[in-house]
Amino acid sequence: MEASEMFAGGQDNAVIARRLRVSVRSVQRWRGAWEEGGPPALRSQGSPGRPKLSQTLFTVLEKELAKGPVAHGWPGQTWTLQRIKILIGRRFHKSITLSGIAQMLRRHGWSHQVPARRATERDEQAVAGWVKETWPAVERPRRRSGPGWSSKTKPDSP
């Protein structure tokens, strides 16, 4: 918007570029847009990236996800980004990166969290006893820190 005021004031592209710390080519593009559409033409159009799935297709995807992974041939009841990517490829013939899928799901209110479930047969007292008594015997001792114990250095040989 500052550029719009400078264009109206008749300032040179190089002066505007230096003042706004942008390239002269950017100012030239802005000036062309400003000459065609005035100051509103310089307003941000938002992110140039478009969603890979329209709202309609995302609604279809949600219905597919609601069926569960088993209905689509995977073992277990956990959706992973990789599985969703394969599903999108099979169903819509589109390829989306894993991070793109994660962002899309977050935008639509999906969470990456998995509900905590415990086996109905779980014996909390037996688990607590195992952690207290058996685990210390099984756990490997930790490496010492100090001179000569780094994995990058070897102790001095005589």
N, C-alpha and C positions, 0 to 999 in steps of 0.2 A: 504494500500500500504506500510505503514511502517512495518507491520508484514511481508510482502513479503521480504523486505530487511533483516529483522532479521532472517527469515527462511534461507535465502541464507547464512547468516553469521554463521549459526549453533547454534543460541541461543536456550536455553531451553524454553519450553512452559510456565512454571511458571514465568520465568523472563520476557517474552514478555507480559504475562497477567498482571503482576504487573506494568510494564512500560506503557502499554496502558490503564490500569484501566478497564479491562474486565475480565470475568471469564476464568479459565483455559480451561473449556469445549469449549468455543467459539474459543479459540486459537487452540484447537485440531481440531475442524471442519475446521477452516481456513487452517490449515496445510495440512489436507487431500485434500482439494480442490486445494491447491497450488501444492501439489505433483502430482495430476492428470492433472491439466491444466495450471500450471505456474501462473505468476502474473495476466494474464487476467481473470483467474477463480475467483479472489478475487474482481473483480469490482462489484459494486452494480447492482443488477438486477431490481431495481426500487421497487415500492410498490408491496407487495404480493397480495393485493386485486385486483381482476379483475372486470371490469365493469359487472354489472348484466345483462345489455342489450347490445348486440353487436351493431355495427353501423347500420346494416341492421334492427334489431328490433327497434332501436331508430327512424329510419326513418319511420317505420310503426307507432310507437307511435306518432310521430309528425303529421302524417296524421289523426290519431284518435283525437288528441287534436284540430286540425284545424276544425274538424266537430262541436266542441263545446260540452259543458256539456249536453245541452238539447237533443242532438242526442243520448246520452248515458243514458237518463232517469233522469237527475237531473234538478231541477228547476233553473232558472237563468242562466246567461252567465258567471259565474265566476268559474274558475278551482281552486281547493284547492289541497294541497298536499295529503290530505286524499282521495279525489276523484280520483286523478291520481294514488294513490296506489291501489285503488279498480279496476281501469281500467287496470292497469298492471297485477293484479291478474287474472282478468277475461280473458283478451286477451292473455297473455303470460304464465299464470300459474306460475308466479314467485312472491316472496315476497321480497320487498325492504323496508327498514326503511324510515321514513319520511325524516330524515336528508340525507340519501343516495339518495333519489329522488331529494331533493333540490340541492345537490352537482352535480348530474348528469345533471339536467336542467341548472345549472349555467355553467358547462363545455361546454354545447352545445349552449350557448348564450341566454338562456331564462332568463327573468327577473321576479321578484316577484311583480313588480309594476303593479298597476291597473290604467288605464287611468282615469283621472278626468273627470267626466261627470256631467253636470248640467241639471236639467229639463228645457225644453224650456219654461215652464210656470213660472219659478222662477222669483220672483219680488225682486230684490236686495234691493230696498228702504224699502219694507215691512220687509225683513229679518233684515236689519240694525236697523229699528225702534223697532222691537221685541227684539233684543239683547240689545238695549239701555234702553228700558222702561220696558218690561215685565220680562225679565230674572232676573234682580236684585231682583224683588219681589218674584220670584219663588225659586231662589237659597237659600239653607239653609245657615244660618250664620256659619262661620268657628269656630271650637273649639278654645278656648283660650289656650294659652300655659302658663306655669308657674307652681309653686308648687301646688299640689293637683289636677291638671287637666289632668294628665296622665291616660291613660286607665288602667295602671297597679297599680296605687296607688289610694287610696280613701281619700277624705278629712277627716281630723281629726273630730271625733264626740265628743261632750261635755260629 
